[in-house]
Amino acid sequence: MNSVLEVEKALRQLPPEDRWEVARWLLDDLQGHTASHATAKRADETIQTLPPLPDYSARRRRIFGDKVLPNMVLAARAQESW
């Protein structure tokens, strides 16, 4: 069998029970292969696509020097009336 048409013709000659068995096997195989391939591909993409994170503390020191900045969240919470 060299082509998809030959495989399809051979499958059509099988009884319906056997065709369903082949279909179930094919679906299981495709789902297993797709799941493992997707997991491996996702892991490869994650490793390759993670950009280096910027150094925010170095940027803050470059802009403000050694000045200590207040935590604005804590300042806002202090003004709230609970």
C-alpha positions as a Python dict, from the first residue, in 0.01 Angstrom:
ca = {
    (1, 'M'): (0, 0, 0),
    (2, 'N'): (168, 312, -123),
    (3, 'S'): (-101, 576, -102),
    (4, 'V'): (-377, 699, 122),
    (5, 'L'): (-633, 598, -139),
    (6, 'E'): (-514, 236, -125),
    (7, 'V'): (-534, 237, 255),
    (8, 'E'): (-882, 392, 242),
    (9, 'K'): (-996, 130, -12),
    (10, 'A'): (-861, -151, 208),
    (11, 'L'): (-1034, -7, 516),
    (12, 'R'): (-1366, 18, 332),
    (13, 'Q'): (-1345, -354, 256),
    (14, 'L'): (-1328, -439, 628),
    (15, 'P'): (-1641, -516, 831),
    (16, 'P'): (-1776, -217, 1029),
    (17, 'E'): (-1659, -359, 1366),
    (18, 'D'): (-1302, -387, 1240),
    (19, 'R'): (-1316, -38, 1088),
    (20, 'W'): (-1426, 103, 1425),
    (21, 'E'): (-1142, -82, 1594),
    (22, 'V'): (-891, 69, 1349),
    (23, 'A'): (-1049, 413, 1396),
    (24, 'R'): (-1026, 388, 1777),
    (25, 'W'): (-664, 274, 1756),
    (26, 'L'): (-579, 557, 1518),
    (27, 'L'): (-747, 820, 1739),
    (28, 'D'): (-571, 690, 2051),
    (29, 'D'): (-239, 690, 1871),
    (30, 'L'): (-291, 1040, 1732),
    (31, 'Q'): (-404, 1181, 2066),
    (32, 'G'): (-110, 1025, 2248),
    (33, 'H'): (137, 1147, 1989),
    (34, 'T'): (-18, 1494, 1974),
    (35, 'A'): (-23, 1529, 2353),
    (36, 'S'): (339, 1420, 2397),
    (37, 'H'): (451, 1631, 2100),
    (38, 'A'): (259, 1936, 2228),
    (39, 'T'): (408, 1896, 2576),
    (40, 'A'): (761, 1866, 2440),
    (41, 'K'): (706, 2156, 2200),
    (42, 'R'): (557, 2372, 2478),
    (43, 'A'): (858, 2298, 2700),
    (44, 'D'): (1098, 2387, 2418),
    (45, 'E'): (907, 2708, 2342),
    (46, 'T'): (905, 2807, 2709),
    (47, 'I'): (1279, 2762, 2738),
    (48, 'Q'): (1351, 2948, 2415),
    (49, 'T'): (1096, 3229, 2444),
    (50, 'L'): (1162, 3353, 2797),
    (51, 'P'): (1323, 3693, 2757),
    (52, 'P'): (1567, 3815, 3017),
    (53, 'L'): (1387, 4018, 3281),
    (54, 'P'): (1495, 4379, 3328),
    (55, 'D'): (1683, 4474, 3643),
    (56, 'Y'): (1431, 4708, 3801),
    (57, 'S'): (1636, 4773, 4112),
    (58, 'A'): (1936, 4885, 3903),
    (59, 'R'): (1707, 5113, 3701),
    (60, 'R'): (1558, 5263, 4020),
    (61, 'R'): (1908, 5324, 4164),
    (62, 'R'): (2015, 5485, 3837),
    (63, 'I'): (1714, 5722, 3842),
    (64, 'F'): (1676, 5799, 4213),
    (65, 'G'): (2017, 5713, 4354),
    (66, 'D'): (2017, 5587, 4714),
    (67, 'K'): (1695, 5767, 4804),
    (68, 'V'): (1447, 5548, 4994),
    (69, 'L'): (1104, 5554, 4833),
    (70, 'P'): (789, 5506, 5042),
    (71, 'N'): (571, 5204, 4982),
    (72, 'M'): (268, 5370, 4823),
    (73, 'V'): (42, 5072, 4893),
    (74, 'L'): (108, 5092, 5265),
    (75, 'A'): (62, 5471, 5258),
    (76, 'A'): (-276, 5433, 5083),
    (77, 'R'): (-389, 5164, 5328),
    (78, 'A'): (-299, 5388, 5620),
    (79, 'Q'): (-532, 5655, 5482),
    (80, 'E'): (-823, 5413, 5435),
    (81, 'S'): (-1082, 5389, 5710),
    (82, 'W'): (-1163, 5027, 5777),
}
